[in-house]
Each structure stands twice: as C-alpha cells, then as structure tokens.
C-alpha cells in the first residue's frame, strides 16, 4: 500500500495517497506491527510536504519528534525534520533555532542522501556557507538521481537537482542554480 501511496504522491494524487497510507496503517495495526505507526509518521510528513500543506506539516513535525526519537541518530532526525518544516514555511528564525539543536557532527549525515535531503533546505535558507558547500559537494555525485526513502516509509522527495539549486543560491552561484532549476 505504501508503494502505491508513493506512486500516487509522485503523480500528485494526494487523496489517493492518503487513502492508501490509511489502509497501510490499518493493515499494520491488524498485524500488530510494532513499527507501523513510526513508519507511517514519516510517510505522513512526506505526504504533507508533497501536497505543500505546510501548516499541517509543521503540526505533524511536533508529533513526529516523538517517533524520530526511536530512530538511529534520533536527536538529529528530530530537529532536522522540524527545521525542514520551518524552512518550507520560510520561517528563518525557527529554521535556525531547530537547525542549531542538531547535535554537532550529525549535520549532514554524509552517508545518506535521504538525510542530506532533510538538511539541504534548512541549510540553504539559514545555514552557513561552509555547511552549504559541504552538502553541495556531497550531493553533487547524485545530481541525476531522485531522493527516495525505500524499504519502509516509501517516499519520493523529488530530484537531487532541486536541492543543488537551493544550495547554489545560498552560495551565490546563480548560473549553477539556474541550470539545476
């Protein structure tokens, strides 16, 4: 159901994606899957981002911090996911606040494109030039790929080139940004 929901999100069929995710939650609960609610929380955050339902996304981030705590590097995920929600709202003050809560050495996660996705937008809005440069360099080898979270939450977050464009703007590289956008 989540794979179908992800495909619906890619095509902008948001109501269908929500219905499929709700069915996945029901099936997971019937099976007594211990991870279903945590998994569906992350999927819900992605649905709200894709549908650009930003106020709901920010409210979901508060709920999500509880679930993110159970993940590996939970503290990093808790705060960077909220920073992403604030960045989508173009709230620089709150983005900066939550980005500052990410533990040192955990931004960015250099071995995970999906984790870099979470960091790229907040860093592009309020991060240091050094952080933006580091993320840009890390994402560049994946420029022709899309950001996807698989195996559990099944989310598509769009092309890496969009992230490179945002970071290029932060770095004042207007010609590169234009190329990516």
Residue pairs with C-beta under 8 A, 6 or more apart in sequence:
1 20
1 21
1 23
1 24
1 27
2 20
2 21
2 24
2 39
2 43
2 153
2 154
3 154
4 20
5 16
5 17
5 18
5 20
5 21
5 24
5 43
5 47
5 154
6 17
6 154
6 155
6 156
8 14
8 16
8 17
8 20
9 17
9 46
9 47
9 50
9 155
9 156
10 156
12 50
14 47
14 50
14 51
17 47
17 50
18 47
21 40
21 43
21 44
21 47
24 36
24 40
24 43
25 36
25 37
25 40
28 35
28 36
28 37
28 39
28 40
29 36
29 37
35 152
37 67
38 67
38 70
38 71
39 152
39 153
40 153
41 60
41 63
41 64
41 67
42 64
42 67
42 149
42 152
42 153
42 155
43 153
43 154
43 155
44 60
44 64
45 57
45 60
45 61
45 64
45 81
45 85
46 149
46 153
46 155
46 156
46 157
48 54
48 56
48 57
48 60
49 57
49 84
49 88
49 157
50 156
52 88
54 85
54 88
54 89
55 89
57 85
57 88
58 82
58 85
58 86
58 89
60 85
61 81
61 82
61 85
62 82
64 78
64 81
64 82
65 78
65 79
65 81
65 82
68 74
68 77
68 78
68 81
69 75
69 78
71 77
73 106
73 109
75 101
75 102
75 103
75 106
76 102
76 103
76 106
76 107
76 109
76 115
77 115
77 118
78 101
79 98
79 99
79 101
79 102
80 98
80 99
80 102
80 107
80 115
80 118
80 119
80 122
81 118
82 98
83 94
83 95
83 98
83 99
83 102
83 118
83 119
83 122
84 118
84 119
84 121
84 122
86 94
86 95
86 97
86 98
86 122
87 95
87 121
87 122
87 124
87 125
87 126
88 121
90 125
92 125
92 126
95 122
95 125
95 126
96 126
98 122
99 107
99 122
99 123
99 126
99 127
102 119
107 119
107 123
107 131
108 115
108 116
108 119
108 120
108 123
108 131
108 134
108 135
108 138
109 115
109 116
109 119
110 116
110 138
113 139
113 142
113 145
113 147
113 160
114 147
114 148
114 149
114 157
116 135
116 138
116 139
116 163
117 147
117 157
117 163
119 127
119 131
119 135
120 135
120 139
120 163
120 166
120 167
121 163
121 166
123 131
123 132
123 135
123 167
123 170
124 132
124 163
124 166
124 167
124 169
124 170
125 170
127 170
129 170
129 171
132 167
132 170
132 171
133 171
135 163
135 167
136 164
136 167
136 168
136 171
139 160
139 163
139 164
139 167
140 164
142 160
143 160
143 161
143 164
143 180
144 160
144 161
145 159
145 160
146 156
146 157
146 158
146 159
146 160
147 156
147 157
147 158
147 159
147 160
147 163
148 155
148 156
148 157
149 155
149 157
161 180
161 181
162 180
162 181
164 176
164 180
165 176
165 177
165 178
165 179
165 180
165 181
166 177
168 174
168 176
168 177
168 180
169 177
